[in-house]
Amino acid sequence: MEMNLKMYLQHHYGSLTACAEAIEVSRGTLHNYVTKDPEGVLKHTSRLMQNENIKPQDLINAVLTTQNQHV
């Protein structure tokens, strides 16, 4: 099963709040990425990559899955 962005970030950070803190954005900003603008999270790829379990292709796949769910 493909993970959408919300599931992917929760899987790797435990919660969206923890992810927001790790990439230094507000919870509201992260919520917007998850619900309205998934490609926006890619601006924070370098910070996300500090989590050794985050793989660039997996992150992109999660963004694409989320975009497809919004169509």
C-alpha positions, 0 to 999 in steps of 0.5 A, a space after each residue: 500500500 502506498 502511503 500518502 504524505 500524512 501517513 508517511 510523515 507520521 510513520 517516520 516522526 510519530 506525529 505531525 507535530 514532531 515532524 513540524 518541529 523537526 523541519 522548523 515549520 508551524 503545525 499549521 504549515 505542515 497541515 497545509 502541506 498534508 491537506 492542500 499543497 503536498 509539494 510544498 513539503 519538498 522545500 524542506 527536503 534537506 531538513 527531512 533528509 536529516 531523518 536517516 529513514 527518509 528516502 528522497 524517492 519515498 518522499 516524492 512518492 508520498 507527495 504524488 500519492 497525496 496529489 492523486 488523492 486530491 484530484 
